[in-house]
Amino acid sequence: MNEVLASGLTDFLDDAVNLQVQVDAIGLGAIFALMAVGIGLVFGVMRLVNFAYGQLIMAGAFAIAFASERGWPVAAAIALCFAVVLTLSLAMERAVFRPLRTQSAAVMLIATFAVSFLLQSIALLWFGPLGKTATSLVQLNRPVSVGSVDIRKITIVAIATAAICLALLVLLLNRTSIGLHMRAAAMDAPTARMLGVRANMVSTVSVLIAGALAALVAVLLTVQFPTVTPTFALQETILVLAGVVVGGMSRLLSATLGGFLIGYVSGLLGGALPSSQSQYLPSLLFGLVILVLLLRPDGLFTRHRGLVERV
């Protein structure tokens, strides 16, 4: 029995350190990091955990599938994806987030749950439980051989996109007036408003930036999972929310690192586990989440308890 366990553990470790698995895990971590940035940005500015973020990604994926079925060019499909997601983000901010901004965190949390299930129900009624198939971007899922490793084009695109988006966001937050206003609102919203920061403008910009990131994630995920259903990106969103908490919700950087970490671990375990045991992956991931929270309830990447800076 011990020999069987030792052999299985050895095979698992060999698969985990395999360069192919490592590259795929980093690519998935990059996508999860983009999702974590969108979730963390809205939380930092509005103190709102947006559980409807996954449904924004789902709506963008359906837009790509819609354009794909009609033979639209790739650029048109991506443009439609961004238009749909940004429109929904703006409508969500104006109709739900802004009127409830002064309410308790519990009220806003329930509101995002309601929006999430509303969008999911609309997609179910409109497209049916089987959903649609997006094929216009499938060529990005083809591999490029680098030595003995087959790197999918989408992995390269995901890593490059995440790096560029994070760099641009850092520049926005640190080098522009709207970025300064967003950071001020994140640190102390009432005082920021007294000093002339326009709360409506700051919340709208943060939601639109998060929506643009959701549209990017919709494009990246649709390449890897071309079948779009009403539950598209739901599991990924739950994992990213857990990753944001694990990293630390007090700062955008820690939340982003938490999102990347849980994506990387998910890709690592998914590549190392035998296909017959893939059903254990969620249990392993959330077991690790519970362990981390027991040891570091403030998050892995936070330095001090009660840190107020959120962006």
N, C-alpha and C positions, 0 to 999 in steps of 0.2 A: 504493500500500500504506500509506504514511504517513498519507494522508488518511483511509483507512478506519479505521486505528487511532485517529487523533485524533477522528474522528466517534463511534466506539464509546466512547472514554473520556469524551467530552463527555456522551453520553447516560447513561452510568453515573453520572457525578457529578450530573447533573440529577435522576436518579431517587433518588440517595442523599440529596440535600438536600430532596426532596419532603416536605412536612409530614405527609402520610399515612404515608409510610414511617417517618418519625421517630417518630410516635406509636405505631405498631405495634412498632417496635424497642424503645421504652421499656417497653411492656407486657410484651414477651418478657423483657427484662432484669429486670423486677420479679419475674417467676416464677422465673427462674434465680437471682436473689438469695435468694429464700426457700429454694430447694434448697441453695444454698451455705451459708446459715445452719445448716441441719440437719446438713450434712456437717461444717462447720467446728466446730460445737459439740461433736459427738461426738469429733472428732479432738482438740480442745483439752483435754477432760476425760480421755479414755481413751487418747489417742495412737493412735487407730484410724481408718484410712481405710475407711469402710463402703461397699464396692462393692455391697452388697445394698440400698442406699437406693432405687435405681430400682425394685426389685421390690416394695418397700413401696408406692410410688406405683402400680405396676401392680395390686397387690391392692386398693387403695382404688378404683381405676377400675373393676375388675371388680365390686366391691360396688355401685357406682353403676349399672352396666349391669344387674346382677341385679335391683336394686330397680326400675329403669326398665322392664324387661320385664314385671314384675308389676304395673305401674301404681301403685306406691307414690307418695305425695306427695314433693315435692322435699326437704322437711325430713327425712323419714324416710330418703331415699336418702343424704343428707349425713351423717346420724347413723350409718347403717350403715357408711359409708366410714370415719368416725373410729373406730368400734368395732373394725372389722377391722384397721385399720392400727395402732392403739394396742395391741391384743391381740398382733399379730405382733411389734411392737417389744419389748414386755415379754417375750414368749417367747424372742425372739432374745437379749435381754440376759441372761435367767436361764439359758438352756440353752447358750449359746455364749460370749458376751462375758465374763461374770463368771468362769466356770471358767478361761478362757484369759487373764485379765487380767495375770497375772504372767509370761506367756510372751513370747517375742520378737515384735517387730513383724511379722516375716515369717510366723510361725505364725498370728497374728491376721488378717493380710491374706489368707492362703490360706483361713482359716475363713470370711471374708466372701464370698470367691469361691464356696466350696462352698454357703453359704446362698443366694447369689444364683441359682446354677444349679438348686438344689433347688426354690426357689419358682417359677422359670420352668418347670421340668419338670412340677411339680404343676399349674400353670395350663394347660400344654399338654395334659396328660392329662384335665383336668377340663373345659376349655372348648373344646379343639380348636385347630388352627392359625388358624382364621378368627376366633376370639374371639366377642365379643358387641358389641352396639351400645347406647350410652347416649344416650337422647334427652330425658330429663327436664329437662336444663339447657340445651337448645339455644337457648332464647329469649334467653339471655345473649350469644349470638354475633351478635345482630342489631345493626346500626349505629345510632348516634345522630348526626345531622348537626349539626355545629358550624361554621357558615360553609361553606367549601368542603371541609371535611374530614369524612369519615365515620368516627367513632370507635366501635368496637365496645364494647358494654356490658362485656364481659369484660375489655377493656383497662383501663377505668376501675376495675373491681372489683379487678383484679390490682395496679394501682399503689397504690390505697388500702389493700388488704390487706397488701401488703409494707411500706408505711410504718407502719401500725398495729402489725404484728407486730414489726418492728425496734424501734420505740419501747418496746413492752411488754417486749421482751427486755432492752433496755438498763436499764430500770427494775428488772427482776428481778435482773440481775447486779450492779447498783450500790446498790440500796436494800433488799435482803432478805438474811436470814441464809443461805438456801440459795444465793443468788447469790454471796455472799462465799465460801462453802465451795467452790462450783464454780470460782471464780477462783483460790482457794488451791490446789485440786487441779490446776488447769491449770499453775500456776507451778512447783509442786514437790510432787508427789503423796506421796512417802514422808514428807517433813516435815509435810505437812498431816495425814496419818494420825496421826503422833506427837502432833500438837497437838489431836487429838480430832475431826478431820473424818471422818465416816463414809463410806468409799469406796463401799459398796454403795448408800447413799441417793443420793449425788451422781451415780453412773453411771446409776442408774435414772431419776432426774429428767431428766438430760440426754438419755437415749434417748427418754423419753416426750415431751419437748419437740420433739425432732427428728422423732418419729413424728407429732405433731400438725401440724407444718409439712409433712410428707410428705402427710398427708391433705388439707391445704389445696391443695397443688400438684396432687394427684390430681383435685380438684374443678375447678380452673382449667384443667388440661390436657384434661380430659374434655369441657369445653364446646367447646374448639377442635378436638379430635380425638375425635369420639364413637365411632369404631371402636376397641375395646379388644382387643388381642392379647397373647399372652405376652411379646412384646418391647416392649410399651408403655412409653414413657419411658426406654428403654435408651439411645438416642442422646443424649437430653437429659442424662441422668446422666453420660455420658462427657464431654460438653462442659462440664458444670458442674465435674466433677472437674478438668478441664484449667484451667478458669477459677479455681478455688480455688488451684491451684498457681501460676498466672500472677499472681494478686493477692498471694499470700503466705500460707502456711498457719500462720505464726507467731502471727497474731492473727485474731480473729473478724471484726473490721471489714475487714481487708485481704482476707480470704477472701470476704466478702460483696461487696465492691467488685469483686473479680475475677469472681465469678459474674455480677453485673450487667453487667460490661463485655463478657464473652463472649456473653451473651444479647443485648445491644444490638448488638454487631458482627454476630452471626448474623442478627438481624432486619434490620439495615441492608443487609448483603450479599444476603440472601434477597429483599429488596424491590427492590434495585437491579439484580440480575442478571436477564437475560432468562430466561423459563421454560425455554427450550431449553438454557440453560447452568447450570441449577440443580444439576446433578450435580457441578459444580466447587466448590460451597460448602464441603463438609467439607475438601477439599484446601486451600482458601484459609485456612480457620479454623485448621487444625492447622499450616499453614506459618507463620502469624502467631504461634502459640503457641511454636513452635520458635525463631523469631526473638527473641521477648521473653525466653525462658529463656536464650538465648545472651548477651543483653545484660544481663539482670537476673535471674540464677538464684535470688536470694532472693525475687523477686516485685516487681511494680511498686509496691505500696503499703506496702512495709516500709522502715523507716528505717535500721536497723542490722542487720548480719549477726549471727546468733546470738541474736536477741531471744527471751527465754524466755516472755514473757507470751503466752498462747494464747487467752484469753477476755477 
